[in-house]
Amino acid sequence: MVDLAAARHINAVEICGADQLWDGEMECFRAGDMAILLLKINGQFHAYQGHCPHQGAALAEGELDGGLITCAAHRWQFNATNGLGVNPRSARLKCFPVHVVERKVWIEVEPGDP
């Protein structure tokens, strides 16, 4: 557990090593029962729910291009740096705060997250 999490009553989960993703790549990792989509853009990690909010397709099977995540199933698109919907604008991905500690990538999950 990372100390930064204790003060905010959240849990921090180690996802992977900081060198496992190249810049411009995304991959799905597990945090307990949750699928987490981890991206690295311009040296920064971003973590989101692993499934499209439309019909639950795995986002890691889609594309990451030009700062957009595109779902392979129905082409819904999301901003890769904040998870906001691009097409449709009303969509949004659940974001998870990311921390790199001693070359390991950790995400914060709230109690009650699946």
C-alpha positions in Angstrom: 0.0 0.0 0.0 1.3 3.5 -0.8 1.3 6.0 2.1 -0.3 8.7 0.0 -3.5 6.6 -0.1 -3.9 6.2 3.6 -4.7 9.8 4.3 -7.6 9.8 1.8 -9.3 6.5 2.7 -8.6 4.9 -0.6 -6.7 1.9 -1.7 -3.7 2.0 -4.0 -3.2 -1.0 -6.3 0.1 -1.8 -8.1 -0.7 -2.2 -11.8 2.6 -2.8 -13.6 6.2 -1.7 -13.9 6.7 1.8 -15.3 8.7 0.4 -18.2 6.0 -2.0 -19.4 4.3 0.6 -21.6 5.9 2.6 -24.4 4.8 6.2 -25.0 1.6 6.1 -27.2 0.6 2.6 -26.0 -2.4 1.3 -24.0 -3.0 -2.0 -22.3 -5.5 -3.6 -20.1 -4.5 -4.6 -16.5 -6.4 -6.2 -13.7 -7.0 -4.6 -10.3 -8.9 -7.3 -8.4 -12.1 -7.8 -10.4 -11.7 -4.5 -12.3 -10.3 -4.2 -15.9 -8.1 -1.0 -16.0 -7.1 0.6 -19.2 -3.6 2.1 -18.7 -2.2 4.5 -21.3 1.1 6.4 -21.6 1.0 9.7 -23.4 3.9 12.2 -23.5 5.5 10.3 -20.6 2.4 10.5 -18.4 0.3 7.6 -17.3 -3.5 7.7 -17.4 -5.9 5.0 -16.1 -9.5 4.5 -17.0 -12.2 1.8 -16.7 -11.3 -1.0 -19.1 -14.7 -1.3 -20.8 -16.6 1.1 -23.0 -19.6 2.6 -21.3 -21.7 2.0 -24.4 -21.9 -1.8 -24.5 -19.0 -3.0 -22.4 -16.5 -3.7 -25.2 -12.9 -4.0 -24.1 -11.2 -0.6 -24.8 -7.8 -2.2 -25.1 -9.0 -3.8 -28.3 -9.6 -0.4 -29.8 -7.1 2.3 -31.0 -5.1 5.0 -29.4 -4.2 7.6 -32.0 -3.7 11.3 -31.9 -4.9 11.6 -28.3 -8.1 9.7 -28.9 -9.2 6.3 -27.6 -11.5 4.7 -30.1 -13.6 1.7 -29.1 -13.4 -1.1 -31.6 -17.0 -2.2 -31.3 -19.0 0.9 -32.2 -16.3 3.6 -32.7 -17.1 5.7 -29.6 -14.2 8.0 -28.9 -12.7 9.4 -25.7 -10.0 12.0 -24.9 -7.0 10.0 -23.9 -5.8 12.5 -21.3 -9.0 13.1 -19.4 -11.5 10.4 -20.3 -14.2 12.8 -21.6 -16.3 11.7 -24.5 -15.6 13.1 -27.9 -18.2 11.1 -29.9 -20.6 11.2 -28.2 -19.8 14.1 -26.0 -22.2 12.9 -23.3 -20.0 9.8 -22.7 -17.2 9.6 -20.1 -14.7 7.1 -18.8 -14.2 6.6 -15.1 -10.7 7.9 -14.3 -8.3 6.6 -11.7 -5.5 8.7 -10.2 -2.1 7.3 -11.1 1.2 7.4 -9.2 4.6 6.1 -10.2 6.5 5.1 -7.1 9.9 3.4 -7.3 9.4 2.5 -11.0 6.0 0.9 -10.3 2.6 2.2 -11.6 -0.1 2.4 -8.9 -3.7 3.5 -9.3 -6.1 4.7 -6.6 -9.3 2.9 -6.2 -12.2 3.9 -3.9 -13.7 1.5 -1.4 -16.6 -0.2 -3.2 -15.1 -0.2 -6.6 -15.7 -3.6 -8.1 
